[in-house]
Amino acid sequence: MKAFFVGLVSRKAPLAAVLTGVMVTVAGLAVFGVRGAHAQNDANAEVHVLPVQGNVYMIVGAGGNITVQAGKEGVLLVDAGFANMAPKVTAAIKTISERPLRYIINTHAHADHTGGNEALAKTGSIIAGGNFAGTTTDIGNTASIIAHERVQQRMSEQKPALSFGMLPTDTYFTAKKELFFNGEAIQILYQPAAHTDGDSLVFFRRSDVVSTGDIFTPIGYPVVDLERGGSINGLIDSLNRIIDLTVPADKQEGGTYVIPGHGRLCDEADVVEYRDMATIIRDRIQDSVKKGMTLEQVRAAKPTRDFDPLYGATTGFWTTDKFVEAVYKSLSQKK
């Protein structure tokens, strides 16, 4: 495994060989994210860079997967990993580009995706517009942190309070936000009530890569964060949105690549399998709710039985029982 990743760190590695290596090491890559879609905060974890395609790379090992887009204008990140992994992430970025970090996009509010915001942003610098007056010290010369406004709200409500530098500095409240950076159109697409109530998908149109955050985590059952506004129906809607954005290549493999919140590099076929699993389990539990079954009765019926060998967990942050409970409560909520 170590030798495999040494080859991937080189930006000159042939893409076909890289992607082939990624696809055949599914089980090995799972060590960089625990089952249940949330990574352990291990300060000794190794951080590795995987070329994806176009201008896009993937950093694994820092918490949630981090997407990197790099070019002449600088560097853009999707998510920031854990706070204590920021030095290793910074070093990994330097193997891709020596240009300044300009943007960090947060897909949602959880700490394994936002913890590195402040430290990483301080290594970068803001892009000032043509009509900018004054000096950048007036606004803080750091990379911009972009997120849906609900991410800022959720992070602002945390106890103990987060420092101001951790919070998004550029929020949006519409269905999408668009950037053109490094010669590439980038769409930031709001996904309401999915994993949380502030999720964003990030679509790199020229590179043909989608970064999903924790809406899609193929190493475990979907995490439906009810306390932060998540829902199983919204999550399935978002998985369908990913499928709408992706186009497969030969024999339904390759084409648009998908960087999940945790786990291995994927393509459309992987998302379809995951969507089908989530939909089938949702429908089974929905039928039980309509019949008036209690949560314990639903658990006893084992609606996830045939999918547990792939996605189930009995220990850790997100167990199969917690997933079933979240789906049951999501479907039982009064509308």
Residue pairs with C-beta under 8 A, 6 or more apart in sequence:
1 25
1 28
4 21
4 25
4 28
5 46
5 48
7 13
7 17
7 18
7 21
8 18
8 21
8 22
8 48
8 49
8 50
8 51
9 48
9 49
9 95
11 51
11 95
11 96
13 51
15 51
15 53
18 50
18 51
19 53
19 254
19 257
19 265
22 29
22 50
22 264
22 265
23 264
23 265
25 264
26 264
29 60
29 263
29 264
29 265
30 219
30 263
30 264
32 39
32 45
32 48
32 60
32 61
32 65
32 262
32 263
33 39
33 60
33 64
33 65
33 217
33 219
33 261
33 262
33 263
34 40
34 219
34 220
34 262
34 316
34 317
35 219
35 220
35 311
35 313
35 316
35 318
36 219
36 220
36 221
36 223
36 313
36 316
36 317
36 318
36 319
37 214
37 217
37 219
37 220
37 221
37 222
37 223
37 261
37 262
37 318
38 110
38 112
38 214
38 223
38 262
38 317
38 318
39 63
39 64
39 82
39 112
39 262
41 63
41 82
41 84
41 112
43 84
43 85
45 61
45 62
45 85
46 61
46 88
47 59
47 60
47 61
47 62
47 85
47 88
47 89
47 91
47 92
48 59
48 60
48 61
48 92
49 57
49 58
49 59
49 68
49 92
49 95
49 96
50 57
50 58
50 59
50 60
50 265
51 57
52 58
52 207
52 209
52 257
52 259
52 265
53 207
53 208
53 209
53 257
54 184
54 204
54 206
54 207
54 208
54 209
55 69
55 70
55 71
55 182
55 183
55 184
55 204
55 206
55 207
56 67
56 68
56 69
56 204
56 207
56 209
56 257
56 259
57 67
57 68
57 69
57 70
57 96
58 65
58 66
58 67
58 68
58 259
58 265
59 65
59 66
59 67
59 68
59 81
59 89
59 92
59 93
60 66
61 85
61 88
62 81
62 82
62 85
62 88
62 89
62 92
62 116
63 81
63 82
63 85
63 111
63 112
63 113
63 115
63 116
64 79
64 81
64 110
64 112
64 113
64 213
64 214
64 261
64 262
65 79
65 211
65 259
65 260
65 261
65 262
65 263
66 77
66 78
66 79
66 80
66 81
66 89
67 77
67 78
67 79
67 202
67 209
67 211
67 259
68 75
68 76
68 77
68 93
68 96
69 75
69 76
69 77
69 78
69 181
69 182
69 184
69 186
69 204
69 207
70 76
70 96
70 97
70 99
70 182
71 97
71 99
71 181
71 182
71 183
71 184
72 99
72 182
72 183
73 99
73 102
73 127
73 181
73 182
74 97
74 99
74 100
74 101
74 102
74 124
74 127
74 181
74 182
75 93
75 96
75 97
75 99
75 100
75 101
75 102
75 124
76 101
76 102
76 103
76 104
76 105
76 179
76 181
76 182
76 186
77 93
77 101
77 103
77 104
77 105
77 120
78 104
78 105
78 107
78 202
78 211
78 213
78 259
79 104
79 105
79 106
79 107
79 113
79 114
79 211
79 213
79 261
80 86
80 89
80 104
80 106
80 113
80 114
80 115
80 116
80 117
80 120
81 89
81 112
81 113
81 115
81 116
82 111
82 112
82 115
82 116
83 111
83 115
83 116
83 118
83 119
84 115
85 115
85 116
86 115
86 116
86 119
86 120
87 119
89 116
89 120
90 119
90 120
90 123
93 101
100 123
100 124
100 125
100 143
101 120
101 121
101 123
101 124
101 125
101 143
102 124
102 125
102 126
102 127
102 143
102 144
102 181
103 143
103 144
103 145
103 146
103 179
103 181
104 117
104 120
104 121
104 143
104 144
104 145
104 146
105 145
105 146
105 147
105 188
105 200
105 202
106 113
106 114
106 117
106 145
106 146
106 147
106 151
106 168
106 200
107 113
107 147
107 199
107 200
107 201
107 202
107 211
107 212
107 213
107 214
107 215
107 261
108 114
108 151
108 195
108 196
108 198
108 199
108 200
108 213
108 214
109 147
109 150
109 151
109 154
109 155
109 196
109 198
109 228
110 196
110 214
110 225
113 213
113 214
113 261
114 151
114 155
114 166
117 145
117 165
117 166
117 167
117 168
118 163
118 165
118 166
120 143
121 142
121 143
121 144
121 145
121 165
122 142
122 165
123 143
124 142
124 143
125 136
125 141
125 142
125 143
126 136
126 139
126 140
126 141
126 142
126 143
126 144
127 144
128 136
142 165
142 169
144 169
144 170
145 167
145 168
145 169
145 170
146 168
146 169
146 170
146 171
146 172
146 177
146 188
147 168
147 170
147 171
147 172
147 198
147 200
148 171
148 172
148 173
148 190
148 198
148 199
148 200
149 171
149 172
149 173
149 198
150 196
150 197
150 198
150 229
151 168
151 171
151 198
151 200
152 167
152 168
152 171
153 198
154 196
154 197
154 198
154 228
155 162
155 166
155 167
155 168
156 162
156 167
172 188
172 190
174 190
175 189
175 190
176 187
176 188
176 189
176 190
177 187
177 188
178 185
178 186
178 187
178 188
179 185
179 186
179 188
180 186
183 206
184 204
184 205
184 206
184 207
185 205
185 206
186 202
186 203
186 204
186 205
187 202
187 203
187 205
188 200
188 201
188 202
189 200
189 201
189 202
189 203
189 241
190 199
190 200
191 199
191 200
191 201
191 215
191 234
191 237
191 238
191 241
192 199
192 234
193 229
193 230
193 231
193 233
193 234
194 215
194 230
194 231
194 234
194 235
194 237
194 238
195 213
195 214
195 215
195 222
195 223
195 224
195 225
195 230
195 235
195 238
195 261
196 225
196 228
196 229
196 230
197 228
197 229
197 230
198 228
198 229
199 213
199 214
199 215
199 238
200 213
201 210
201 211
201 212
201 213
201 215
201 238
201 241
201 242
201 245
202 210
202 211
203 209
203 210
203 211
203 245
204 210
204 211
208 247
208 255
208 256
208 257
209 256
209 257
209 258
209 259
210 242
210 245
210 246
210 256
210 257
210 258
210 259
211 259
212 242
212 258
212 259
212 260
212 261
213 261
214 223
214 261
214 262
215 222
215 235
215 238
215 239
215 242
215 261
216 239
216 242
216 258
216 260
216 261
216 266
216 271
216 274
217 223
217 260
217 261
217 262
217 263
218 260
218 263
218 264
218 266
218 270
218 274
219 262
219 263
219 264
219 311
220 262
220 311
220 313
220 318
221 304
221 307
221 311
221 312
221 313
221 318
221 320
221 323
222 232
222 235
222 274
222 278
222 323
223 230
223 318
223 323
223 326
224 230
224 231
224 232
224 235
224 323
224 326
224 327
224 330
226 326
226 329
226 330
230 326
230 330
231 330
231 333
232 278
232 282
232 326
232 327
232 330
232 331
233 282
233 330
233 331
235 278
236 275
236 278
236 279
236 282
239 271
239 274
239 275
239 278
240 275
242 258
242 271
243 268
243 271
243 272
243 275
245 256
246 255
246 256
246 258
246 267
246 268
246 271
247 255
247 256
247 268
248 254
248 255
248 256
248 267
248 268
248 269
249 255
252 268
252 269
253 267
253 269
254 267
255 267
255 268
256 267
256 268
257 265
257 266
257 267
258 265
258 266
258 267
258 268
258 270
258 271
259 265
259 266
260 266
277 307
277 310
277 311
280 307
281 303
281 304
281 307
281 327
282 327
282 331
284 303
285 298
285 303
285 324
285 327
285 328
285 331
286 331
288 297
288 298
288 301
288 303
288 328
289 298
289 328
289 331
289 332
293 301
295 324
295 325
295 328
295 329
298 324
298 328
299 321
299 324
299 325
303 324
304 311
304 312
304 320
304 323
304 324
308 320
311 320
312 320
313 319
313 320
314 320
